[in-house]
Structures are given as structure tokens and as C-alpha cells.
């Protein structure tokens, strides 16, 4: 009888968790919702949420820095899981004022930040048990990553249509990923992203160039990559050493990041 009463008391909590309607803002956030097995609760996502492919069937509320409250509220969510990149935002404040719970998911560019994201999201949508299992799985994947530093210099290039070519300095997701793989960021002495210059590239002497698939497409293919100022005068340019990545997998610091880091590390190890 006592067990029955306890179960009866828990029913509202279970029903509440099952009834959550989630809008996920941030590709890293959406991946974790899927990893927790809660994808059936998703009613919307932002334009950076493109993995897994099934998520593209959901309504797209726009880029996470250029959203409107009406579009999100029209989906009638009970909770909005918002990446740190979407904060601060008047749109999210407006959503809260309309009695929708907004949960801020922490950012950061270290492997430890992945665990924090999973813990916050699992707690917010009532998936603590699944969250613990996912955190253990990720911890094992991270523990298996090679940690011994190797003397390879990596140049991360950011290129999108309508903007100049940029290179990643410190305090960027690219720098965090490069260091997590035991490699060296070829660009030193500045934070964030900076316009690419011939002098800077030659001085950095990268062994490997890393660029996203979208970035490579935006510049018209690999031939144009090696025509960038100064790149031909570096070890990476002379040996045509490049790694094309899924930027959300490597830079999102989410479920796919450990595997993407391993790929980066192995690619650097395999080439002179």
C-alpha cells in the first residue's frame, strides 16, 4: 500500500516531464536532447541545429542570435533550452514574460563543459537518469582520448559567404578544440577571430589547416584554399595538409566532440 501511495505521488512529476514541449536553441543543445532520448518532446529548433538529420523536419525558429519571440511562442513550448550563445537576449526575456520557462545552457570551450551541459539539460527536462548514463558514456570517451601533447601547429580558418576569411586566436572554440587534441594553435598573441593576413600566416607556419565543409564551399573549393595569402609558404601549404570538419561536431563541445577531436589528433599524427 505504501509503495502504491509513493508511486501515486510521483505521477504528477512523471506526467509533467512527459508533457514538456521543448524548443532547442543551439546545435549542441539539440544534440544532447537527442542523446537523452527526448527528441519526441522537441517542437522547434534553431538554424544551427542540423544534426541528426531528423531534426531538420522540425520548425526552424531562425539563427539563435536573430530570433523573434512570436515565432517561438507560436510553437507553444513549455521550455526553451537556450545555448549560452543566445544570451543575453530580449527575445528570451519576452518569452519568459509569456510564462514559458527559459533554461540557460552553459557554454565553454573545454571537455568538462560538455558534462555541465548534459547535467543542466537533463535536469531541466526531467531526464536525470538518462543524463547520468549519458554523462558516464561521455566521460569514458573523453578519458580514452590521447592527452600527450605533440608538436603540430594547427591553423583554423573561418570562412562564410559575405564575410572575409578569418583565423582563430585564443578564447575561441577552435583554440579550445586544438588544445584538447594535444596540438598547438598556430595563431598566438590575440583573442577571438582576426582577419587573415599574409604576414601572420607565414609567421605562424602551420603544419595543418582545419576548415569546415561549409567554409570550403564558400570559398569555391580546395584550390582556392591554397591560394589564400601566405599559405603556400607554410608546411601545411607545401604539403597540402588540410582537414575538413563538421564545425558543430568539433566546435560545439557536445556529444560528437570527443570523436571529432580524435579525428583531428589522428590527422595531425599521420602527416609530416
C-alpha positions, 0 to 999 in steps of 0.5 A: 500500500505504501509503495502504491501511495509513493508511486501515486505521488510521483505521477504528477512529476512523471506526467509533467516531464512527459508533457514538456514541449521543448524548443532547442536553441543551439546545435549542441543543445539539440544534440544532447536532447537527442542523446537523452532520448527526448527528441519526441518532446522537441517542437522547434529548433534553431538554424544551427541545429542540423544534426541528426538529420531528423531534426531538420523536419522540425520548425526552424525558429531562425539563427539563435542570435536573430530570433523573434519571440512570436515565432517561438511562442507560436510553437507553444513550448513549455521550455526553451533550452537556450545555448549560452550563445543566445544570451543575453537576449530580449527575445528570451526575456519576452518569452519568459514574460509569456510564462514559458520557462527559459533554461540557460545552457552553459557554454565553454570551450573545454571537455568538462563543459560538455558534462555541465551541459548534459547535467543542466539539460537533463535536469531541466527536462526531467531526464536525470537518469538518462543524463547520468548514463549519458554523462558516464558514456561521455566521460569514458570517451573523453578519458580514452582520448590521447592527452600527450601533447605533440608538436603540430601547429594547427591553423583554423580558418573561418570562412562564410559567404559575405564575410572575409576569411578569418583565423582563430586566436585564443578564447575561441572554440577552435583554440579550445578544440586544438588544445584538447587534441594535444596540438598547438594553435598556430595563431598566438598573441590575440583573442577571438577571430582576426582577419587573415593576413599574409604576414601572420600566416607565414609567421605562424607556419602551420603544419595543418589547416582545419576548415569546415565543409561549409567554409570550403564551399564558400570559398569555391573549393580546395584550390582556392584554399591554397591560394589564400595569402601566405599559405603556400609558404607554410608546411601545411601549404607545401604539403597540402595538409588540410582537414575538413570538419563538421564545425558543430561536431568539433566546435560545439563541445557536445556529444560528437566532440570527443570523436571529432577531436580524435579525428583531428589528433589522428590527422595531425599524427599521420602527416609530416 
